[in-house]
Amino acid sequence: MISIKGSYFGNRQDGDEAIDFFARGLIHAPFRLVPLSDLGEVYELMEQGKLIGRIVLQMPE
């Protein structure tokens, strides 16, 4: 079974500061850009517990 959970990170100022830290290279958040057509593979990796970081789905143009 797959569970997708969101998170609340604070108020607007907290969000702005987090984005600023990331832009300055102070935070290293692993992510992969994956085409939407590979969504099935992403689900398989999630079920196997093999994903590290976040997956960003790229929509076709």
Secondary structure, DSSP 8 states (H G I E B T S, - for coil): ----------SHHHHHHHHHHHHTTS----EEEEEGGGHHHHHHHHHTT---SEEEEE---
